[in-house]
Amino acid sequence: MRVQQKLGISQRRVCEVLGIHRSVLRYCFRQEDDEEALRSDIIRLAGRYGRYGYRRIHALLKIEGWKVNHKRVERIWREEGLRVPQKQPKRGRLYLNDGSCLRLKPCWPNHVWSYDFVAERLANGKKIRLLTVIDEYTRKCLAIKVGDHLTSNDILDTLSDLFIQEGIPEYIRSDNGSEFRAQVLRDWFESLKVKTAYIEPGSPWENGYNESFNGKLRDELLNGEVFYTLKEAQVLIEEWRQHYNHIRPHSSLGYKPPPPLTNIRQNHSFVQNYQLYMDKNENKINQNTNLNLDL
């Protein structure tokens, strides 16, 4: 503009000489009317979900009804100095077992489930355990059982409910914990034709889907909460599970929540097999009891 005023030439001529487009000179920055409201919502969501990056925050904004470009969210994210701490480097894989998540990959819902324990403490120092069960294909968290002492019978009870609600998986992956290798559990799986996929001892990366989920559970909830009672832990953890399944954007699913499974019917064959299995074991218990009484 100074050159144009000083030399008294047209704007078109100035742009030709300087090699720039006329729209550059005419551009005026226009602040969006909803800028402050959007900025406030981004800060609110970032404060609530401290481990989410701008991509997940963008997905949550879309769920809340915002029509905003992810680049605009990123710009505000940077201007506000928001950031997520860097992740620690993962341990390299030394070798792969048949039960590894790299050899046995989930290909459809109920193809491969995985489960594991997570240790936690109450405010008074008392230890509690969490049994997490996920569908590796849909990323859905099927259950988080919270208790003082969880045994193989607790696992059996939890899976019984899930098999009725969700259907029976073809494989179920776990580490080599004594609860997972209990004979009562293995016999039950065999009666239902559920194949077990045990990972190599000391190789948690082979159960990568469940380990990843447990890391998110600890990172997004357990590390930031203090549980004063077992009941409080059960309620808050279940609330987080519902959020994880229905609201939380998943990067592996294109920043969308796990889709609801449709057309999963009640598995009547499972109910029949389960009843036969329980009747069979009840007869064994009665026989052993009678034998002890005779002695």
NUPAPA-342172 format. One record per residue: residue number from 1; residue in one letter; x, y negated, z of N, C-alpha, C in turn. Coordinates in steps of 0.1 Angstrom, whole numbers. Atoms other than C-alpha are relative to their C-alpha. Layout:
! NUPAPA-342172
resi	resn	n.x	n.y	n.z	ca.x	ca.y	ca.z	c.x	c.y	c.z
NUM	A	X	Y	Z	X	Y	Z	X	Y	Z
...
! end
This chain:
! NUPAPA-342172
resi	resn	n.x	n.y	n.z	ca.x	ca.y	ca.z	c.x	c.y	c.z
1	M	8	12	0	0	0	0	9	-13	0
2	R	-9	11	0	29	-23	7	6	-3	-14
3	V	-6	1	14	44	-17	-28	-11	-6	-9
4	Q	11	5	9	10	-24	-44	-3	-14	3
5	Q	2	14	-3	5	-56	-25	12	-9	-4
6	K	-12	9	3	41	-69	-30	1	-2	-15
7	L	-2	1	15	43	-61	-68	-13	-4	-7
8	G	13	3	6	6	-67	-75	-4	9	-11
9	I	4	-10	10	1	-35	-95	-11	9	6
10	S	12	-8	-4	-27	-10	-94	5	12	8
11	Q	-2	-12	-9	-30	19	-70	4	12	-9
12	R	-2	-11	9	-30	43	-100	15	0	-4
13	R	-14	1	5	4	30	-112	10	3	11
14	V	-8	-3	-12	19	32	-77	1	15	2
15	C	0	-14	-2	9	68	-74	8	8	-11
16	E	-7	-6	11	23	77	-108	15	-2	2
17	V	-14	2	-3	57	62	-99	5	8	11
18	L	-5	-8	-12	59	78	-65	-3	15	-1
19	G	2	-14	2	46	111	-78	-9	6	10
20	I	10	-5	-10	17	115	-53	-14	-2	-6
21	H	14	1	4	-20	120	-58	-7	-11	7
22	R	7	11	-6	-44	91	-52	-8	4	12
23	S	8	-5	-12	-64	112	-27	8	-1	13
24	V	-8	0	-12	-34	112	-4	-1	-14	6
25	L	0	13	-5	-35	74	-1	-14	-3	6
26	R	14	3	-4	-73	74	3	-5	8	12
27	Y	5	-9	-10	-75	101	29	0	-7	14
28	C	1	5	-13	-87	91	63	-4	11	10
29	F	3	-11	-10	-86	115	93	-14	-2	6
30	R	14	0	-6	-122	123	104	-1	10	11
31	Q	1	-8	-12	-126	136	139	-14	7	-1
32	E	13	-8	-1	-153	164	141	-8	-5	12
33	D	9	5	-10	-183	154	161	0	10	12
34	D	1	-10	-10	-181	187	180	14	4	6
35	E	-14	-3	-4	-143	185	187	1	3	15
36	E	-2	-1	-15	-145	179	224	-8	12	6
37	A	7	-12	-5	-172	206	229	7	12	-3
38	L	-8	-12	4	-152	231	210	12	2	8
39	R	-13	0	-9	-120	222	229	-4	5	14
40	S	4	-4	-14	-139	226	262	-3	15	0
41	D	3	-14	0	-152	260	252	12	9	-2
42	I	-12	-7	1	-118	272	241	7	1	13
43	I	-7	0	-13	-103	262	274	-7	8	10
44	R	8	-8	-10	-131	278	293	2	15	-3
45	L	-2	-14	4	-128	311	274	15	5	3
46	A	-14	-4	-3	-90	311	277	3	1	15
47	G	-1	-1	-15	-93	305	315	-7	13	5
48	R	7	-11	-4	-118	333	318	7	13	-4
49	Y	-7	-12	5	-99	358	297	14	-4	-3
50	G	-14	5	1	-63	349	304	9	8	-9
51	R	-9	-8	8	-48	377	284	-5	1	-15
52	Y	5	1	14	-67	369	251	8	-11	-7
53	G	-6	10	8	-50	351	223	-10	-7	-8
54	Y	9	8	7	-65	326	199	-9	8	-9
55	R	8	-8	10	-78	353	175	-12	6	8
56	R	11	-6	-7	-99	370	202	-9	-12	5
57	I	8	11	-4	-110	336	215	-9	-5	-12
58	H	8	4	12	-121	327	179	-12	10	-2
59	A	11	-10	1	-141	360	178	-11	-2	10
60	L	10	2	-10	-158	352	211	-8	-13	-3
61	L	7	12	4	-167	317	198	-10	3	-10
62	K	10	-4	10	-184	333	168	-12	7	6
63	I	11	-7	-6	-204	355	191	-9	-10	8
64	E	8	10	-7	-215	324	211	-7	-9	-10
65	G	7	8	9	-227	308	179	8	-11	-7
66	W	-8	10	7	-198	286	168	3	4	-14
67	K	-5	-2	14	-191	283	130	12	-8	-1
68	V	-12	7	0	-155	274	131	11	9	-6
69	N	-11	-7	6	-124	284	112	11	3	10
70	H	-10	-4	-10	-97	303	130	12	-9	0
71	K	-11	9	0	-71	278	119	-3	-12	9
72	R	4	12	-9	-90	250	138	2	5	14
73	V	-1	-5	-14	-91	272	169	15	1	3
74	E	-15	-1	-2	-53	278	165	6	-13	3
75	R	-6	14	-2	-46	241	162	-3	-5	14
76	I	4	4	-14	-66	233	194	8	8	10
77	W	-7	-9	-9	-50	263	211	15	-5	2
78	R	-14	5	-2	-15	249	204	0	-14	6
79	E	0	13	-6	-24	213	213	-2	0	15
80	E	3	-2	-15	-37	225	247	11	7	7
81	G	-11	-8	-7	-5	245	253	-4	13	5
82	L	5	-13	-5	-24	277	257	9	11	-7
83	R	-8	-11	5	-4	309	253	-2	13	8
84	V	1	-13	-7	-3	346	263	15	5	2
85	P	-14	-4	-2	29	360	279	4	12	-10
86	Q	-5	-10	9	50	382	256	-1	14	6
87	K	0	-13	-5	45	419	259	14	6	1
88	Q	-13	-7	-2	73	442	271	1	10	-12
89	P	-2	-9	11	89	463	243	-4	15	4
90	K	5	-13	-3	74	498	241	12	10	-1
91	R	-10	-10	1	95	529	247	-1	8	-13
92	G	0	-7	12	106	547	216	-5	15	2
93	R	4	-14	-1	92	582	208	12	9	-3
94	L	-11	-9	2	117	609	212	-3	12	-9
95	Y	5	-11	8	97	638	197	-15	1	1
96	L	14	0	0	62	647	190	-5	15	3
97	N	6	-12	-4	41	675	205	-13	2	-8
98	D	13	-2	7	10	691	189	-11	-8	6
99	G	10	8	-6	-11	672	214	2	-15	-2
100	S	-3	14	2	5	639	204	-11	-7	-8
101	C	10	8	7	-18	611	192	5	-3	-14
102	L	-5	2	14	5	608	161	-2	12	-9
103	R	3	-12	7	-1	644	151	-15	3	-1
104	L	14	-2	-1	-37	648	162	-7	-14	0
105	K	6	13	1	-53	616	150	-15	0	-1
106	P	15	0	0	-90	608	156	-5	-5	-14
107	C	5	3	14	-110	607	123	-15	-3	0
108	W	14	3	0	-146	604	134	-4	-1	15
109	P	5	0	-14	-167	597	166	-1	14	5
110	N	1	-13	-7	-165	626	191	10	10	-6
111	H	-10	-9	4	-135	640	173	10	3	11
112	V	-10	-1	-11	-109	633	200	-4	-10	11
113	W	1	8	-12	-116	620	235	14	1	8
114	S	-12	-1	-9	-88	613	260	-4	-6	14
115	Y	2	5	-13	-87	608	297	13	0	9
116	D	-12	1	-9	-63	599	325	-4	-7	13
117	F	3	7	-13	-60	586	360	8	-13	1
118	V	-7	12	-3	-51	551	371	-1	-2	15
119	A	-1	2	-14	-39	543	406	-2	-14	4
120	E	3	14	-4	-51	512	425	-1	0	15
121	R	2	1	-15	-53	499	461	-10	-10	3
122	L	9	10	-5	-79	481	481	8	-11	8
123	A	-7	11	-7	-71	449	500	7	5	13
124	N	-6	-6	-13	-64	470	532	11	10	-3
125	G	-11	-9	3	-38	491	513	-5	14	-3
126	K	5	-14	3	-60	522	509	0	3	-15
127	K	-1	-4	14	-54	541	477	-13	4	-6
128	I	12	-5	7	-82	547	452	5	4	-14
129	R	-4	-5	13	-81	564	418	-12	-3	-10
130	L	10	3	11	-98	556	385	2	11	-11
131	L	-1	-9	12	-106	583	359	-6	-7	-12
132	T	5	7	12	-109	567	325	-1	10	-11
133	V	3	-9	12	-124	585	295	-4	-9	-12
134	I	3	8	12	-124	570	260	-2	9	-12
135	D	0	-6	13	-134	580	225	10	-7	-9
136	E	-12	6	7	-102	574	205	-4	-6	-13
137	Y	3	5	13	-119	568	172	-8	-13	1
138	T	8	12	-1	-145	542	183	6	-10	10
139	R	-7	8	-10	-123	528	211	-10	-3	12
140	K	10	2	-10	-154	530	233	5	6	13
141	C	-3	-6	-14	-148	535	271	-12	7	4
142	L	12	-8	-3	-172	563	279	-3	0	15
143	A	2	0	-15	-167	562	317	13	-4	7
144	I	-11	2	-9	-145	549	345	-6	4	14
145	K	4	-5	-13	-150	570	376	9	-5	11
146	V	-8	6	-11	-138	553	408	-3	7	13
147	G	2	-7	-12	-132	572	440	12	0	9
148	D	-11	-2	-9	-110	579	470	9	11	-4
149	H	-7	-11	5	-100	613	459	-7	7	-11
150	L	6	-6	12	-108	626	424	6	13	-3
151	T	-5	-13	2	-105	663	418	-5	5	-14
152	S	5	-6	12	-111	687	389	-15	1	0
153	N	15	0	-1	-147	690	401	-6	-13	-4
154	D	5	13	4	-152	653	398	2	-3	-15
155	I	-2	1	14	-138	654	363	-11	8	-7
156	L	10	-9	6	-162	683	354	-14	-7	1
157	D	13	7	-1	-192	663	368	-1	-12	-9
158	T	0	11	9	-182	632	349	-2	4	-15
159	L	1	-4	14	-177	650	316	-13	7	-3
160	S	13	-6	2	-209	669	321	-11	-10	-4
161	D	9	11	3	-229	637	321	3	-6	-14
162	L	-4	6	13	-209	623	291	-4	10	-11
163	F	3	-9	10	-214	655	271	-15	0	-4
164	I	15	1	2	-252	652	275	-3	-13	-7
165	Q	3	13	6	-252	615	267	6	-3	-13
166	E	-7	4	13	-227	612	239	2	12	-9
167	G	-3	-12	8	-223	648	226	13	6	4
168	I	-12	-7	-4	-194	672	228	11	-3	-10
169	P	-11	3	9	-160	662	214	6	13	-5
170	E	-7	-12	5	-139	686	193	13	2	8
171	Y	-13	-1	-8	-107	678	212	-1	-9	12
172	I	-2	9	-11	-99	663	246	14	0	4
173	R	-15	2	-2	-64	649	252	3	-5	14
174	S	-4	5	-13	-47	645	285	15	4	3
175	D	-13	-4	-4	-14	648	303	-1	14	7
176	N	0	-13	-6	-4	678	324	-2	0	15
177	G	4	0	-14	-18	668	357	-7	12	5
178	S	6	-13	-5	-29	696	380	-16	-1	-2
179	E	14	0	1	-65	683	379	-5	3	-15
180	F	4	-2	14	-66	684	340	3	15	-4
181	R	-4	-14	4	-50	719	339	-7	10	9
182	A	7	-9	-9	-73	734	366	-7	11	-8
183	Q	5	-11	7	-85	768	356	-15	-1	-2
184	V	15	2	1	-122	759	363	-3	-9	-12
185	L	2	10	11	-119	730	338	3	7	-13
186	R	-4	-6	13	-102	751	311	-10	11	-4
187	D	10	-10	3	-127	779	314	-13	-7	-5
188	W	12	7	4	-155	754	311	1	-5	-14
189	F	-3	5	13	-139	738	280	-2	12	-10
190	E	0	-12	9	-135	773	264	-15	4	-2
191	S	14	-4	2	-172	781	270	-8	-9	-9
192	L	7	10	9	-182	749	252	7	-2	-13
193	K	-8	1	13	-156	754	224	6	-14	-2
194	V	-7	12	1	-138	722	233	15	3	1
195	K	-15	-3	0	-101	723	224	7	-10	8
196	T	-8	9	-8	-76	708	248	13	-3	-7
197	A	-12	5	6	-47	688	236	9	-6	11
198	Y	-9	5	-11	-20	685	263	13	-6	-6
199	I	-12	6	5	9	662	257	12	6	7
200	E	-12	-5	-7	45	670	266	2	-7	13
201	P	-2	6	-13	54	664	302	10	-12	-1
202	G	-9	12	0	70	630	308	0	-8	-13
203	S	1	7	13	58	617	274	-14	-7	-1
204	P	13	6	-1	29	593	282	-4	-7	-14
205	W	3	6	13	32	577	247	-7	9	-9
206	E	7	-9	8	18	608	232	-15	0	3
207	N	14	3	-3	-15	599	249	-2	-15	-2
208	G	-1	14	2	-12	565	234	-13	-8	1
209	Y	13	7	0	-49	556	230	-4	-3	14
210	N	4	2	-13	-57	561	266	10	-8	8
211	E	-10	8	-7	-24	546	279	-2	-15	-4
212	S	3	14	4	-32	515	258	-12	-6	7
213	F	12	4	-7	-67	513	273	3	-3	14
214	N	-3	2	-14	-53	517	308	8	-13	2
215	G	-8	12	-1	-28	489	301	-9	-12	0
216	K	9	11	1	-56	466	291	-9	-2	12
217	L	8	0	-12	-77	476	321	8	-7	12
218	R	-8	6	-10	-48	467	344	3	-15	-3
219	D	-4	13	4	-38	436	325	-11	-10	2
220	E	11	9	0	-72	421	322	-9	0	12
221	L	8	-1	-12	-88	432	355	7	3	12
222	L	-6	-5	-13	-68	451	381	10	-10	5
223	N	-10	9	-5	-39	427	382	-5	-14	5
224	G	6	13	-4	-62	397	388	-11	1	10
225	E	11	-1	-9	-87	411	412	5	7	13
226	V	-2	-6	-13	-86	420	449	-13	7	5
227	F	12	-8	-4	-110	448	459	0	2	15
228	Y	1	-2	-15	-121	448	496	-6	13	4
229	T	7	-12	-3	-143	478	494	0	9	-12
230	L	2	-9	12	-147	509	472	-12	-4	-8
231	K	12	4	7	-182	498	463	3	-12	-9
232	E	-3	12	8	-169	464	452	8	4	-12
233	A	-8	-5	11	-143	481	430	-8	7	-10
234	Q	9	-7	10	-169	503	414	-9	-9	-8
235	V	9	10	7	-192	474	406	8	-8	-10
236	L	-7	9	9	-166	451	392	7	7	-12
237	I	-6	-8	11	-149	478	372	-10	4	-10
238	E	11	-3	9	-182	489	357	-4	-12	-8
239	E	3	12	7	-190	453	348	11	-3	-11
240	W	-11	1	10	-156	451	330	-2	10	-11
241	R	2	-11	10	-163	484	312	-11	-4	-10
242	Q	11	4	9	-196	470	298	4	-12	-9
243	H	-6	11	8	-178	438	287	9	6	-11
244	Y	-10	-6	10	-151	459	270	-8	7	-11
245	N	7	-7	11	-177	480	251	-9	-9	-8
246	H	10	7	7	-201	453	241	3	-14	-4
247	I	-4	14	3	-184	419	240	14	-2	-4
248	R	-14	3	2	-147	421	240	4	3	-14
249	P	-5	-2	13	-132	417	205	13	9	0
250	H	-11	-10	1	-108	446	195	8	-3	-13
251	S	-8	3	12	-79	438	172	0	11	-10
252	S	0	-12	9	-80	474	158	-13	1	-7
253	L	13	-1	6	-116	469	149	-4	-13	-7
254	G	2	12	7	-112	436	131	-6	-11	9
255	Y	5	9	-10	-118	416	163	-15	1	2
256	K	14	-2	-3	-152	431	169	-1	10	11
257	P	2	-10	-10	-166	451	198	-2	14	-6
258	P	3	-13	5	-169	489	195	-14	1	-5
259	P	14	-1	5	-200	497	173	-8	10	9
260	P	8	-10	-7	-229	515	191	-1	12	-9
261	L	1	-12	7	-230	551	182	-15	3	-2
262	T	14	-3	3	-263	560	164	-1	15	-4
263	N	3	-13	5	-279	593	155	7	11	8
264	I	-5	-10	-9	-263	611	185	-11	6	8
265	R	12	-6	-6	-289	636	196	5	7	13
266	Q	-2	-8	-12	-292	653	229	5	14	-3
267	N	-6	-13	4	-270	684	228	-6	11	8
268	H	7	-11	-7	-294	712	238	9	12	2
269	S	-9	-12	-2	-268	739	232	9	-2	11
270	F	-9	3	-12	-245	722	257	-8	3	13
271	V	8	-2	-12	-273	722	283	-1	14	3
272	Q	2	-15	-2	-279	759	278	13	6	4
273	N	-13	-6	-3	-242	768	278	5	-4	14
274	Y	-4	5	-13	-236	746	309	-7	8	11
275	Q	8	-7	-10	-264	763	328	4	14	1
276	L	-5	-14	0	-252	798	318	14	0	8
277	Y	-13	0	-7	-217	788	330	-1	-2	15
278	M	2	2	-14	-229	775	363	-6	12	7
279	D	6	-12	-6	-251	805	369	10	12	2
280	K	-11	-10	0	-221	828	361	9	-2	12
281	N	-9	3	-11	-199	810	386	-7	1	14
282	E	8	-1	-12	-227	809	412	-1	15	4
283	N	1	-14	-3	-230	847	409	14	5	6
284	K	-13	-4	-5	-192	851	415	1	-5	14
285	I	-1	5	-14	-194	829	446	-8	8	9
286	N	9	-8	-9	-223	849	460	6	14	2
287	Q	-7	-13	-1	-204	882	453	11	-1	10
288	N	-11	2	-9	-173	869	471	-5	-2	14
289	T	5	2	-13	-194	857	500	-5	13	6
290	N	6	-13	-5	-212	891	504	12	9	4
291	L	-11	-8	-3	-178	908	502	7	-4	13
292	N	-6	5	-12	-164	886	530	-9	4	12
293	L	9	-4	-11	-195	893	551	1	15	4
294	D	-1	-15	-3	-192	931	547	13	3	7
295	L	-13	-3	-7	-155	929	558	-1	-5	14
! end
